[in-house]
Amino acid sequence: MFSKSCEYGIKAIIYIANQSLQKRRVKLQDIIGEVGSPEAFTAKILQELARNKIIISHTGPYGGFEMDVKNMKKVRLSEIVYAIDGDAIYNGCGLGLTACSASQPCPIHHKFVKVRNELKIMLETTTIYDLAVGHKNAATFLRR
Protein backbone atom coordinates (compact mmCIF):
# COMPACT_ATOMS: atom_id res chain seq x y z
CA MET A 1 0.00 0.00 0.00
CA PHE A 2 2.77 2.44 0.93
CA SER A 3 5.99 2.89 -1.02
CA LYS A 4 9.20 1.64 0.61
CA SER A 5 10.16 5.30 1.18
CA CYS A 6 6.91 5.91 2.99
CA GLU A 7 7.23 2.74 5.08
CA TYR A 8 10.74 3.73 6.18
CA GLY A 9 9.63 7.31 6.79
CA ILE A 10 6.72 6.28 9.01
CA LYS A 11 8.91 3.87 10.99
CA ALA A 12 11.63 6.52 11.37
CA ILE A 13 9.12 9.14 12.55
CA ILE A 14 7.66 6.77 15.13
CA TYR A 15 11.15 5.99 16.44
CA ILE A 16 12.19 9.65 16.49
CA ALA A 17 8.95 10.63 18.25
CA ASN A 18 9.32 7.83 20.78
CA GLN A 19 12.86 8.91 21.61
CA SER A 20 11.81 12.55 21.73
CA LEU A 21 9.19 11.66 24.35
CA GLN A 22 12.14 10.40 26.41
CA LYS A 23 14.04 13.66 25.76
CA ARG A 24 16.55 11.95 23.46
CA ARG A 25 17.83 13.21 20.12
CA VAL A 26 18.66 10.37 17.71
CA LYS A 27 21.39 9.96 15.13
CA LEU A 28 20.88 8.55 11.65
CA GLN A 29 22.75 5.37 12.66
CA ASP A 30 20.32 4.78 15.53
CA ILE A 31 17.36 5.17 13.19
CA ILE A 32 18.63 2.79 10.53
CA GLY A 33 19.50 0.27 13.22
CA GLU A 34 15.99 0.40 14.64
CA VAL A 35 14.11 0.60 11.35
CA GLY A 36 16.35 -1.62 9.21
CA SER A 37 16.53 0.81 6.32
CA PRO A 38 19.44 1.72 4.02
CA GLU A 39 21.48 4.70 5.22
CA ALA A 40 21.48 6.98 2.15
CA PHE A 41 17.81 6.22 1.44
CA THR A 42 16.84 7.01 5.04
CA ALA A 43 18.90 10.21 5.09
CA LYS A 44 17.06 11.45 2.00
CA ILE A 45 13.66 10.65 3.55
CA LEU A 46 14.59 12.41 6.79
CA GLN A 47 15.74 15.49 4.86
CA GLU A 48 12.33 15.64 3.18
CA LEU A 49 10.54 15.30 6.53
CA ALA A 50 12.70 18.05 8.02
CA ARG A 51 12.07 20.26 4.98
CA ASN A 52 8.34 19.77 5.59
CA LYS A 53 8.84 20.79 9.26
CA ILE A 54 7.65 17.43 10.54
CA ILE A 55 10.89 16.65 12.34
CA ILE A 56 13.75 18.84 13.51
CA SER A 57 17.24 18.17 12.19
CA HIS A 58 20.32 19.37 14.09
CA THR A 59 23.83 19.29 12.67
CA GLY A 60 27.17 19.05 14.45
CA PRO A 61 28.57 16.76 17.13
CA TYR A 62 25.39 16.96 19.20
CA GLY A 63 23.17 16.77 16.16
CA GLY A 64 20.47 14.34 15.27
CA PHE A 65 16.74 14.27 14.82
CA GLU A 66 13.93 15.06 17.20
CA MET A 67 10.29 16.00 17.24
CA ASP A 68 8.53 18.50 19.46
CA VAL A 69 5.75 16.91 21.57
CA LYS A 70 3.34 19.68 20.57
CA ASN A 71 4.05 18.90 16.92
CA MET A 72 3.61 15.14 17.54
CA LYS A 73 0.10 15.78 18.80
CA LYS A 74 -0.68 17.94 15.77
CA VAL A 75 0.92 16.04 12.86
CA ARG A 76 -1.27 13.37 11.32
CA LEU A 77 -0.02 10.25 9.59
CA SER A 78 -1.55 11.60 6.39
CA GLU A 79 0.98 14.46 6.44
CA ILE A 80 3.89 12.00 6.51
CA VAL A 81 2.42 10.03 3.63
CA TYR A 82 1.81 13.19 1.62
CA ALA A 83 5.32 14.55 2.28
CA ILE A 84 6.92 11.36 1.00
CA ASP A 85 4.50 9.90 -1.57
CA GLY A 86 2.19 12.76 -2.45
CA ASP A 87 -1.48 11.91 -2.93
CA ALA A 88 -1.02 8.74 -5.02
CA ILE A 89 -2.41 6.55 -2.25
CA TYR A 90 -5.70 8.42 -2.49
CA ASN A 91 -5.89 8.52 -6.27
CA GLY A 92 -3.87 5.62 -7.63
CA CYS A 93 -5.24 2.41 -9.05
CA GLY A 94 -5.32 -0.60 -6.73
CA LEU A 95 -3.69 -2.66 -9.47
CA GLY A 96 -1.23 0.03 -10.48
CA LEU A 97 -2.82 0.81 -13.84
CA THR A 98 -2.16 4.29 -15.20
CA ALA A 99 -5.70 4.75 -16.55
CA CYS A 100 -8.24 3.64 -13.99
CA SER A 101 -11.35 5.63 -13.10
CA ALA A 102 -15.03 5.22 -12.27
CA SER A 103 -15.82 5.43 -15.99
CA GLN A 104 -13.03 3.01 -16.96
CA PRO A 105 -12.47 0.89 -13.84
CA CYS A 106 -9.96 -1.87 -13.27
CA PRO A 107 -11.41 -5.15 -11.91
CA ILE A 108 -11.05 -4.05 -8.27
CA HIS A 109 -11.74 -0.32 -8.68
CA HIS A 110 -15.12 -0.12 -6.93
CA LYS A 111 -14.04 -2.27 -3.98
CA PHE A 112 -10.73 -0.44 -3.69
CA VAL A 113 -12.49 2.94 -3.46
CA LYS A 114 -14.04 1.79 -0.16
CA VAL A 115 -10.68 0.58 1.18
CA ARG A 116 -8.98 3.80 0.11
CA ASN A 117 -11.65 5.91 1.86
CA GLU A 118 -11.21 3.96 5.11
CA LEU A 119 -7.44 4.28 4.80
CA LYS A 120 -7.78 8.02 4.31
CA ILE A 121 -9.88 8.32 7.47
CA MET A 122 -7.31 6.31 9.45
CA LEU A 123 -4.38 8.39 8.14
CA GLU A 124 -6.17 11.68 8.84
CA THR A 125 -7.21 10.76 12.38
CA THR A 126 -3.99 9.16 13.62
CA THR A 127 -1.36 11.44 15.14
CA ILE A 128 2.33 10.72 15.43
CA TYR A 129 1.87 11.03 19.19
CA ASP A 130 -0.66 8.16 19.14
CA LEU A 131 1.83 5.93 17.36
CA ALA A 132 4.83 6.98 19.48
CA VAL A 133 3.03 6.27 22.74
CA GLY A 134 2.02 2.81 21.53
CA HIS A 135 5.63 2.10 20.61
CA LYS A 136 6.97 3.55 23.87
CA ASN A 137 4.68 1.27 25.87
CA ALA A 138 5.93 -1.76 23.87
CA ALA A 139 2.44 -2.29 22.48
CA THR A 140 3.81 -2.02 18.93
CA PHE A 141 7.02 -2.95 17.12
CA LEU A 142 8.97 -1.37 14.26
CA ARG A 143 10.96 -4.41 13.26
CA ARG A 144 10.63 -8.17 13.58
C-alpha atoms as an extended CHARMM CRD file, in Angstrom:
* protein
*
       144  EXT
         1         1  MET       CA              0.0000000000        0.0000000000        0.0000000000  PROA      1               0.0000000000
         2         2  PHE       CA              2.7740000000        2.4390000000        0.9280000000  PROA      2               0.0000000000
         3         3  SER       CA              5.9870000000        2.8900000000       -1.0210000000  PROA      3               0.0000000000
         4         4  LYS       CA              9.2010000000        1.6450000000        0.6140000000  PROA      4               0.0000000000
         5         5  SER       CA             10.1620000000        5.2970000000        1.1810000000  PROA      5               0.0000000000
         6         6  CYS       CA              6.9130000000        5.9050000000        2.9930000000  PROA      6               0.0000000000
         7         7  GLU       CA              7.2300000000        2.7380000000        5.0830000000  PROA      7               0.0000000000
         8         8  TYR       CA             10.7390000000        3.7270000000        6.1790000000  PROA      8               0.0000000000
         9         9  GLY       CA              9.6270000000        7.3110000000        6.7940000000  PROA      9               0.0000000000
        10        10  ILE       CA              6.7210000000        6.2750000000        9.0100000000  PROA      10              0.0000000000
        11        11  LYS       CA              8.9090000000        3.8670000000       10.9910000000  PROA      11              0.0000000000
        12        12  ALA       CA             11.6260000000        6.5190000000       11.3720000000  PROA      12              0.0000000000
        13        13  ILE       CA              9.1170000000        9.1370000000       12.5490000000  PROA      13              0.0000000000
        14        14  ILE       CA              7.6640000000        6.7660000000       15.1320000000  PROA      14              0.0000000000
        15        15  TYR       CA             11.1540000000        5.9860000000       16.4430000000  PROA      15              0.0000000000
        16        16  ILE       CA             12.1890000000        9.6490000000       16.4910000000  PROA      16              0.0000000000
        17        17  ALA       CA              8.9510000000       10.6280000000       18.2530000000  PROA      17              0.0000000000
        18        18  ASN       CA              9.3240000000        7.8310000000       20.7820000000  PROA      18              0.0000000000
        19        19  GLN       CA             12.8620000000        8.9060000000       21.6080000000  PROA      19              0.0000000000
        20        20  SER       CA             11.8100000000       12.5520000000       21.7280000000  PROA      20              0.0000000000
        21        21  LEU       CA              9.1900000000       11.6550000000       24.3520000000  PROA      21              0.0000000000
        22        22  GLN       CA             12.1360000000       10.3990000000       26.4100000000  PROA      22              0.0000000000
        23        23  LYS       CA             14.0370000000       13.6590000000       25.7600000000  PROA      23              0.0000000000
        24        24  ARG       CA             16.5520000000       11.9550000000       23.4560000000  PROA      24              0.0000000000
        25        25  ARG       CA             17.8310000000       13.2070000000       20.1180000000  PROA      25              0.0000000000
        26        26  VAL       CA             18.6560000000       10.3710000000       17.7140000000  PROA      26              0.0000000000
        27        27  LYS       CA             21.3900000000        9.9600000000       15.1260000000  PROA      27              0.0000000000
        28        28  LEU       CA             20.8830000000        8.5490000000       11.6510000000  PROA      28              0.0000000000
        29        29  GLN       CA             22.7540000000        5.3700000000       12.6550000000  PROA      29              0.0000000000
        30        30  ASP       CA             20.3170000000        4.7800000000       15.5280000000  PROA      30              0.0000000000
        31        31  ILE       CA             17.3580000000        5.1750000000       13.1940000000  PROA      31              0.0000000000
        32        32  ILE       CA             18.6300000000        2.7920000000       10.5280000000  PROA      32              0.0000000000
        33        33  GLY       CA             19.5040000000        0.2670000000       13.2180000000  PROA      33              0.0000000000
        34        34  GLU       CA             15.9900000000        0.4000000000       14.6410000000  PROA      34              0.0000000000
        35        35  VAL       CA             14.1120000000        0.6030000000       11.3520000000  PROA      35              0.0000000000
        36        36  GLY       CA             16.3480000000       -1.6230000000        9.2120000000  PROA      36              0.0000000000
        37        37  SER       CA             16.5300000000        0.8090000000        6.3220000000  PROA      37              0.0000000000
        38        38  PRO       CA             19.4400000000        1.7190000000        4.0210000000  PROA      38              0.0000000000
        39        39  GLU       CA             21.4830000000        4.7040000000        5.2190000000  PROA      39              0.0000000000
        40        40  ALA       CA             21.4760000000        6.9760000000        2.1480000000  PROA      40              0.0000000000
        41        41  PHE       CA             17.8070000000        6.2170000000        1.4400000000  PROA      41              0.0000000000
        42        42  THR       CA             16.8410000000        7.0100000000        5.0380000000  PROA      42              0.0000000000
        43        43  ALA       CA             18.9040000000       10.2100000000        5.0860000000  PROA      43              0.0000000000
        44        44  LYS       CA             17.0590000000       11.4520000000        1.9970000000  PROA      44              0.0000000000
        45        45  ILE       CA             13.6580000000       10.6520000000        3.5500000000  PROA      45              0.0000000000
        46        46  LEU       CA             14.5870000000       12.4050000000        6.7900000000  PROA      46              0.0000000000
        47        47  GLN       CA             15.7400000000       15.4850000000        4.8590000000  PROA      47              0.0000000000
        48        48  GLU       CA             12.3350000000       15.6360000000        3.1850000000  PROA      48              0.0000000000
        49        49  LEU       CA             10.5420000000       15.2960000000        6.5310000000  PROA      49              0.0000000000
        50        50  ALA       CA             12.7050000000       18.0510000000        8.0230000000  PROA      50              0.0000000000
        51        51  ARG       CA             12.0660000000       20.2620000000        4.9750000000  PROA      51              0.0000000000
        52        52  ASN       CA              8.3350000000       19.7730000000        5.5920000000  PROA      52              0.0000000000
        53        53  LYS       CA              8.8450000000       20.7900000000        9.2580000000  PROA      53              0.0000000000
        54        54  ILE       CA              7.6470000000       17.4320000000       10.5380000000  PROA      54              0.0000000000
        55        55  ILE       CA             10.8950000000       16.6490000000       12.3370000000  PROA      55              0.0000000000
        56        56  ILE       CA             13.7550000000       18.8360000000       13.5130000000  PROA      56              0.0000000000
        57        57  SER       CA             17.2440000000       18.1670000000       12.1880000000  PROA      57              0.0000000000
        58        58  HSD       CA             20.3170000000       19.3680000000       14.0900000000  PROA      58              0.0000000000
        59        59  THR       CA             23.8320000000       19.2890000000       12.6700000000  PROA      59              0.0000000000
        60        60  GLY       CA             27.1660000000       19.0460000000       14.4490000000  PROA      60              0.0000000000
        61        61  PRO       CA             28.5690000000       16.7630000000       17.1310000000  PROA      61              0.0000000000
        62        62  TYR       CA             25.3940000000       16.9570000000       19.2050000000  PROA      62              0.0000000000
        63        63  GLY       CA             23.1730000000       16.7680000000       16.1610000000  PROA      63              0.0000000000
        64        64  GLY       CA             20.4710000000       14.3380000000       15.2680000000  PROA      64              0.0000000000
        65        65  PHE       CA             16.7410000000       14.2660000000       14.8220000000  PROA      65              0.0000000000
        66        66  GLU       CA             13.9300000000       15.0550000000       17.1960000000  PROA      66              0.0000000000
        67        67  MET       CA             10.2880000000       15.9990000000       17.2370000000  PROA      67              0.0000000000
        68        68  ASP       CA              8.5310000000       18.4970000000       19.4610000000  PROA      68              0.0000000000
        69        69  VAL       CA              5.7460000000       16.9090000000       21.5670000000  PROA      69              0.0000000000
        70        70  LYS       CA              3.3450000000       19.6780000000       20.5690000000  PROA      70              0.0000000000
        71        71  ASN       CA              4.0500000000       18.9000000000       16.9180000000  PROA      71              0.0000000000
        72        72  MET       CA              3.6060000000       15.1410000000       17.5380000000  PROA      72              0.0000000000
        73        73  LYS       CA              0.1040000000       15.7770000000       18.7960000000  PROA      73              0.0000000000
        74        74  LYS       CA             -0.6830000000       17.9360000000       15.7680000000  PROA      74              0.0000000000
        75        75  VAL       CA              0.9240000000       16.0380000000       12.8630000000  PROA      75              0.0000000000
        76        76  ARG       CA             -1.2730000000       13.3690000000       11.3170000000  PROA      76              0.0000000000
        77        77  LEU       CA             -0.0200000000       10.2470000000        9.5940000000  PROA      77              0.0000000000
        78        78  SER       CA             -1.5500000000       11.6000000000        6.3860000000  PROA      78              0.0000000000
        79        79  GLU       CA              0.9840000000       14.4640000000        6.4360000000  PROA      79              0.0000000000
        80        80  ILE       CA              3.8880000000       11.9960000000        6.5150000000  PROA      80              0.0000000000
        81        81  VAL       CA              2.4240000000       10.0280000000        3.6270000000  PROA      81              0.0000000000
        82        82  TYR       CA              1.8100000000       13.1900000000        1.6210000000  PROA      82              0.0000000000
        83        83  ALA       CA              5.3250000000       14.5540000000        2.2840000000  PROA      83              0.0000000000
        84        84  ILE       CA              6.9180000000       11.3620000000        0.9950000000  PROA      84              0.0000000000
        85        85  ASP       CA              4.4950000000        9.8980000000       -1.5750000000  PROA      85              0.0000000000
        86        86  GLY       CA              2.1940000000       12.7630000000       -2.4470000000  PROA      86              0.0000000000
        87        87  ASP       CA             -1.4760000000       11.9060000000       -2.9340000000  PROA      87              0.0000000000
        88        88  ALA       CA             -1.0190000000        8.7450000000       -5.0200000000  PROA      88              0.0000000000
        89        89  ILE       CA             -2.4120000000        6.5510000000       -2.2540000000  PROA      89              0.0000000000
        90        90  TYR       CA             -5.7040000000        8.4210000000       -2.4920000000  PROA      90              0.0000000000
        91        91  ASN       CA             -5.8880000000        8.5210000000       -6.2730000000  PROA      91              0.0000000000
        92        92  GLY       CA             -3.8680000000        5.6180000000       -7.6280000000  PROA      92              0.0000000000
        93        93  CYS       CA             -5.2420000000        2.4110000000       -9.0530000000  PROA      93              0.0000000000
        94        94  GLY       CA             -5.3150000000       -0.5990000000       -6.7300000000  PROA      94              0.0000000000
        95        95  LEU       CA             -3.6920000000       -2.6600000000       -9.4740000000  PROA      95              0.0000000000
        96        96  GLY       CA             -1.2260000000        0.0320000000      -10.4750000000  PROA      96              0.0000000000
        97        97  LEU       CA             -2.8200000000        0.8150000000      -13.8350000000  PROA      97              0.0000000000
        98        98  THR       CA             -2.1610000000        4.2870000000      -15.2010000000  PROA      98              0.0000000000
        99        99  ALA       CA             -5.6990000000        4.7480000000      -16.5540000000  PROA      99              0.0000000000
       100       100  CYS       CA             -8.2440000000        3.6440000000      -13.9860000000  PROA      100             0.0000000000
       101       101  SER       CA            -11.3530000000        5.6320000000      -13.0970000000  PROA      101             0.0000000000
       102       102  ALA       CA            -15.0260000000        5.2220000000      -12.2710000000  PROA      102             0.0000000000
       103       103  SER       CA            -15.8230000000        5.4340000000      -15.9860000000  PROA      103             0.0000000000
       104       104  GLN       CA            -13.0310000000        3.0130000000      -16.9640000000  PROA      104             0.0000000000
       105       105  PRO       CA            -12.4710000000        0.8950000000      -13.8370000000  PROA      105             0.0000000000
       106       106  CYS       CA             -9.9600000000       -1.8730000000      -13.2720000000  PROA      106             0.0000000000
       107       107  PRO       CA            -11.4090000000       -5.1520000000      -11.9100000000  PROA      107             0.0000000000
       108       108  ILE       CA            -11.0480000000       -4.0460000000       -8.2670000000  PROA      108             0.0000000000
       109       109  HSD       CA            -11.7430000000       -0.3220000000       -8.6780000000  PROA      109             0.0000000000
       110       110  HSD       CA            -15.1220000000       -0.1200000000       -6.9280000000  PROA      110             0.0000000000
       111       111  LYS       CA            -14.0440000000       -2.2670000000       -3.9790000000  PROA      111             0.0000000000
       112       112  PHE       CA            -10.7320000000       -0.4410000000       -3.6940000000  PROA      112             0.0000000000
       113       113  VAL       CA            -12.4940000000        2.9450000000       -3.4600000000  PROA      113             0.0000000000
       114       114  LYS       CA            -14.0420000000        1.7930000000       -0.1590000000  PROA      114             0.0000000000
       115       115  VAL       CA            -10.6820000000        0.5810000000        1.1830000000  PROA      115             0.0000000000
       116       116  ARG       CA             -8.9820000000        3.7990000000        0.1120000000  PROA      116             0.0000000000
       117       117  ASN       CA            -11.6510000000        5.9070000000        1.8630000000  PROA      117             0.0000000000
       118       118  GLU       CA            -11.2090000000        3.9610000000        5.1080000000  PROA      118             0.0000000000
       119       119  LEU       CA             -7.4400000000        4.2780000000        4.8020000000  PROA      119             0.0000000000
       120       120  LYS       CA             -7.7840000000        8.0230000000        4.3090000000  PROA      120             0.0000000000
       121       121  ILE       CA             -9.8770000000        8.3230000000        7.4750000000  PROA      121             0.0000000000
       122       122  MET       CA             -7.3070000000        6.3150000000        9.4470000000  PROA      122             0.0000000000
       123       123  LEU       CA             -4.3840000000        8.3900000000        8.1410000000  PROA      123             0.0000000000
       124       124  GLU       CA             -6.1710000000       11.6760000000        8.8350000000  PROA      124             0.0000000000
       125       125  THR       CA             -7.2140000000       10.7580000000       12.3820000000  PROA      125             0.0000000000
       126       126  THR       CA             -3.9880000000        9.1610000000       13.6250000000  PROA      126             0.0000000000
       127       127  THR       CA             -1.3570000000       11.4360000000       15.1370000000  PROA      127             0.0000000000
       128       128  ILE       CA              2.3280000000       10.7210000000       15.4290000000  PROA      128             0.0000000000
       129       129  TYR       CA              1.8740000000       11.0260000000       19.1880000000  PROA      129             0.0000000000
       130       130  ASP       CA             -0.6600000000        8.1590000000       19.1430000000  PROA      130             0.0000000000
       131       131  LEU       CA              1.8320000000        5.9320000000       17.3630000000  PROA      131             0.0000000000
       132       132  ALA       CA              4.8260000000        6.9760000000       19.4760000000  PROA      132             0.0000000000
       133       133  VAL       CA              3.0300000000        6.2700000000       22.7430000000  PROA      133             0.0000000000
       134       134  GLY       CA              2.0210000000        2.8090000000       21.5270000000  PROA      134             0.0000000000
       135       135  HSD       CA              5.6260000000        2.0960000000       20.6110000000  PROA      135             0.0000000000
       136       136  LYS       CA              6.9660000000        3.5520000000       23.8740000000  PROA      136             0.0000000000
       137       137  ASN       CA              4.6780000000        1.2680000000       25.8710000000  PROA      137             0.0000000000
       138       138  ALA       CA              5.9340000000       -1.7590000000       23.8670000000  PROA      138             0.0000000000
       139       139  ALA       CA              2.4390000000       -2.2920000000       22.4780000000  PROA      139             0.0000000000
       140       140  THR       CA              3.8110000000       -2.0200000000       18.9260000000  PROA      140             0.0000000000
       141       141  PHE       CA              7.0240000000       -2.9540000000       17.1170000000  PROA      141             0.0000000000
       142       142  LEU       CA              8.9660000000       -1.3710000000       14.2640000000  PROA      142             0.0000000000
       143       143  ARG       CA             10.9590000000       -4.4140000000       13.2650000000  PROA      143             0.0000000000
       144       144  ARG       CA             10.6340000000       -8.1660000000       13.5770000000  PROA      144             0.0000000000
